[in-house]
Amino acid sequence: MKETSAAIAACDRFIRLYPNHPSVDYVYYLKGLIYFREDQGILGYVYEQDLSERDPRSLTESFDAFKELVDRFPDSRYAEDSRYRMTYLANALGMHEVHAALYYFNRGAYLAAINRAQSSLLNHPMTPSNEEALGLMIASYEKLGMNDLADDTRRVMTASFPESPWLQKDSQEKPWWLFWKFW
């Protein structure tokens, strides 16, 4: 952790002292990579942990560093890779919100689940987590007896994800081997 903090401090110092340096784009890229790999621990390099299950602070910092690079240096040789990493990080951040929503749903805190699912939809639009966020919202609204809101969300889900298993939940039995699924 000390090395990570020192590396980030060195990147920030370089950016502050030499904002017009020809290689400052690389420093932004390096800063994004440092945050990207932060908090993995010693086993993080052996066992790849899902980024959406980690603390989102380092993911957000990494996204911000890559975004700064892409905004300030769109023609940099590191910009294309930064865009790919930003997409990956946005997907992980959206899924992190869905994991939190699922946690609340499984504990019966349906309003909190709805709020976290909405946060995923608002803060991370156009990510794969949107389908599950909408499904959690439908299930939460149904548990709260808010059928009008559940129907409205179901219409959005039908328009956005017509083949979603969340829409099929009433017509099929849950297989025994999907014991971790709540629907």
C-alpha positions in Angstrom: 0.0 0.0 0.0 2.9 2.4 0.7 4.2 1.8 -2.8 0.8 2.6 -4.3 0.5 5.8 -2.3 4.0 6.9 -3.2 3.4 6.2 -6.9 0.2 8.2 -6.9 1.9 11.0 -5.1 4.8 11.0 -7.6 2.3 11.0 -10.6 0.4 13.9 -9.0 3.6 15.8 -8.3 4.8 15.3 -11.9 1.5 16.5 -13.3 1.5 19.6 -11.1 5.1 20.5 -11.8 5.2 19.7 -15.5 1.7 20.1 -17.0 3.1 20.8 -20.5 5.7 18.0 -20.5 5.5 15.9 -23.8 5.0 12.7 -21.7 2.4 13.9 -19.2 -0.2 11.8 -21.0 1.8 8.7 -20.0 1.7 9.9 -16.4 -2.1 10.1 -16.4 -2.2 6.6 -18.0 0.2 5.3 -15.3 -1.9 6.9 -12.6 -5.0 5.2 -14.0 -3.2 1.8 -14.1 -2.0 2.2 -10.5 -5.6 2.8 -9.2 -6.8 0.0 -11.5 -4.6 -2.6 -9.7 -4.9 -1.1 -6.2 -6.3 -3.1 -3.3 -5.8 -6.5 -4.8 -3.5 -7.8 -2.2 -0.9 -10.5 -2.6 -3.4 -13.0 -4.0 -4.9 -10.5 -6.4 -2.3 -11.3 -9.1 -3.0 -15.0 -8.8 -6.7 -15.0 -8.3 -8.5 -12.4 -10.4 -11.2 -10.8 -8.2 -14.2 -9.4 -9.9 -13.7 -5.6 -9.9 -17.4 -5.0 -9.1 -16.8 -6.8 -5.7 -14.0 -4.4 -4.7 -14.2 -1.0 -3.0 -15.4 1.4 -5.7 -13.1 4.2 -4.6 -10.1 3.0 -6.5 -12.2 2.1 -9.5 -13.6 5.7 -9.6 -10.2 7.2 -9.2 -8.9 5.0 -12.1 -11.8 6.0 -14.3 -11.2 9.7 -13.5 -7.5 9.4 -14.4 -8.3 7.7 -17.7 -11.0 10.2 -18.4 -8.6 13.1 -17.8 -6.2 11.5 -20.2 -8.8 11.0 -22.9 -10.2 14.5 -22.5 -6.9 16.3 -22.5 -5.0 14.1 -24.9 -7.6 12.5 -27.3 -4.9 11.7 -29.9 -2.4 10.2 -27.4 -1.2 6.7 -28.0 -2.6 5.7 -24.6 -6.1 7.1 -25.3 -7.6 4.1 -27.1 -6.6 1.7 -24.3 -7.8 4.2 -21.7 -11.2 4.3 -23.5 -11.4 0.5 -23.3 -10.5 0.6 -19.6 -13.1 3.3 -18.9 -15.8 1.1 -20.5 -14.6 -1.9 -18.4 -14.6 0.3 -15.2 -18.0 1.8 -15.9 -19.4 -1.8 -16.2 -17.7 -2.8 -13.0 -19.0 0.3 -11.1 -22.6 -0.3 -12.4 -22.4 -4.0 -11.3 -21.1 -2.9 -7.9 -24.3 -0.9 -7.4 -26.3 -4.0 -8.5 -24.4 -6.1 -6.0 -25.3 -3.7 -3.3 -29.0 -3.6 -4.4 -29.1 -7.4 -4.4 -27.6 -7.4 -0.8 -30.4 -5.1 0.3 -33.1 -7.1 -1.6 -32.0 -10.3 0.1 -32.3 -8.7 3.5 -35.8 -7.3 2.9 -34.7 -3.7 2.5 -36.6 -3.3 -0.8 -36.6 0.5 -0.8 -32.8 0.6 -0.4 -32.5 -2.0 -3.2 -34.6 0.2 -5.5 -32.4 3.2 -4.7 -29.2 1.3 -5.4 -30.6 -0.1 -8.6 -31.7 3.4 -9.7 -28.2 4.7 -8.9 -26.8 2.0 -11.2 -29.1 3.1 -14.0 -28.5 6.8 -13.5 -24.8 6.8 -12.9 -23.8 4.0 -15.3 -26.2 4.0 -18.2 -25.7 1.7 -21.2 -23.9 -0.9 -19.1 -24.7 -4.6 -18.9 -25.8 -4.2 -15.3 -28.9 -2.2 -16.4 -30.8 -5.4 -17.1 -30.3 -6.8 -13.6 -30.9 -3.4 -12.0 -34.3 -3.1 -13.7 -35.1 -6.7 -12.7 -34.3 -5.9 -9.1 -36.4 -2.9 -9.2 -39.4 -4.9 -10.6 -39.0 -7.5 -7.9 -38.6 -4.9 -5.1 -41.6 -3.0 -6.3 -43.7 -6.2 -6.3 -42.5 -7.0 -2.8 -43.6 -3.6 -1.6 -46.9 -3.9 -3.3 -46.3 -1.0 -5.6 -47.7 -2.7 -8.7 -48.0 0.4 -10.8 -44.3 1.2 -10.5 -43.5 -2.5 -11.1 -45.6 -2.4 -14.3 -43.9 0.8 -15.5 -40.4 -0.7 -14.8 -41.5 -3.9 -16.6 -42.5 -1.9 -19.7 -39.0 -0.3 -19.7 -37.5 -3.7 -19.3 -39.6 -5.1 -22.1 -38.6 -2.3 -24.4 -34.9 -2.5 -23.5 -34.3 -6.2 -22.9 -37.2 -8.2 -24.5 -35.4 -11.6 -24.0 -34.6 -11.0 -20.4 -35.0 -13.9 -18.0 -36.5 -11.3 -15.5 -39.5 -11.1 -17.7 -39.9 -14.9 -17.9 -39.8 -15.4 -14.1 -43.5 -16.0 -13.7 -43.8 -18.6 -16.4 -40.9 -20.9 -15.3 -40.0 -22.8 -12.3 -36.6 -22.1 -10.6 -34.2 -24.9 -11.3 -32.9 -26.5 -8.1 -29.3 -25.8 -9.0 -29.9 -22.1 -9.1 -30.3 -21.9 -5.3 -28.5 -18.5 -5.1 -31.0 -16.8 -7.4 -33.9 -15.1 -5.7 -36.3 -15.2 -8.7 
